[in-house]
Amino acid sequence: MTAWILLSVAVGAEVAGTLSLRLAAAGARRWYLAVVVGYLVAFAALSSSLAEGMPLGVAYGIWAAAGVALTAIGSRVFFQEPLTQVMGIGIALIMIGVLLVEIGASH
């Protein structure tokens, strides 16, 4: 259970760092601090989830897939960037792929 909580923290911190990067790149340089903190927390939490026994393939797959999906949604909500039907299908396919990796790891 702890590994899953740590992985959730890693995903949230990575998404926050990436969304902050968008703000920093747009000229709000103070957001670079949030980028650095977000990525440091993300990697520390991901590492800790691995130390708790989560398999690397599962942890990285979920971390990357959830990061892509949540960042796309966050960029739509916060920056009014496009989130098209094709992108939604892509997010669904990512989720299916991660589910298959998770199921495969349990066998």
C-alpha positions in Angstrom: 0.0 0.0 0.0 2.8 2.4 0.8 4.4 1.8 -2.6 1.1 2.9 -4.3 0.9 6.0 -2.2 4.4 7.0 -3.0 3.8 6.3 -6.7 0.7 8.6 -6.5 2.9 11.3 -4.9 5.5 10.8 -7.7 2.8 11.2 -10.4 1.3 14.3 -8.8 4.7 16.0 -8.3 5.8 15.2 -11.8 2.5 16.7 -13.3 2.8 19.8 -11.0 6.5 20.2 -12.1 5.6 19.9 -15.8 2.7 22.3 -15.6 5.0 24.7 -13.8 7.4 24.4 -16.6 4.8 25.7 -19.0 4.4 28.8 -16.8 8.2 29.2 -16.5 8.7 28.9 -20.2 6.1 31.5 -20.8 8.2 34.1 -19.0 7.3 33.7 -15.3 10.8 32.7 -14.3 9.9 32.2 -10.6 8.1 29.0 -11.6 11.4 27.3 -12.3 11.7 26.7 -8.5 8.4 24.8 -8.6 9.7 22.8 -11.6 12.8 21.7 -9.8 11.0 20.9 -6.5 8.3 19.0 -8.5 10.8 16.8 -10.3 13.0 16.2 -7.2 9.9 15.1 -5.2 8.7 13.0 -8.2 12.0 11.1 -8.5 12.4 10.7 -4.8 8.9 9.3 -4.4 9.3 7.0 -7.5 12.5 5.7 -6.0 10.9 5.1 -2.7 8.0 3.2 -4.3 10.6 0.9 -5.9 12.3 0.5 -2.6 9.0 -0.6 -1.1 8.9 -3.4 -3.6 6.9 -2.1 -6.6 8.2 -3.7 -9.8 10.0 -1.2 -12.1 8.0 -1.9 -15.2 4.7 -1.4 -13.3 5.9 1.8 -11.5 7.4 3.4 -14.5 4.5 2.5 -16.8 2.0 4.0 -14.4 4.1 7.0 -13.6 4.7 7.8 -17.3 1.2 7.1 -18.5 -0.6 8.9 -15.7 1.8 11.8 -16.1 1.0 12.1 -19.8 -2.7 11.8 -19.3 -2.9 14.2 -16.3 -0.6 16.7 -18.0 -2.8 16.8 -21.1 -5.9 17.3 -19.0 -4.2 19.9 -16.8 -2.9 21.8 -19.9 -6.5 21.9 -21.1 -7.9 23.1 -17.8 -5.2 25.7 -16.9 -3.9 26.8 -20.3 -6.9 26.2 -22.6 -4.7 24.0 -24.8 -6.5 21.6 -27.1 -7.6 18.2 -25.9 -9.1 16.6 -29.0 -11.1 13.4 -29.4 -8.0 11.7 -30.9 -6.0 12.8 -27.9 -8.7 11.3 -25.6 -8.5 8.0 -27.5 -4.7 8.1 -27.1 -5.1 8.6 -23.3 -7.5 5.7 -23.2 -5.0 3.5 -25.1 -2.3 4.4 -22.7 -4.5 3.4 -19.8 -5.3 0.1 -21.4 -1.6 -0.5 -22.1 -0.7 0.2 -18.4 -3.4 -2.1 -17.3 -2.0 -4.9 -19.5 1.4 -4.3 -18.0 0.0 -4.5 -14.5 -1.9 -7.7 -15.3 1.1 -9.2 -17.0 3.3 -8.4 -13.9 1.0 -10.3 -11.6 1.4 -13.5 -13.6 
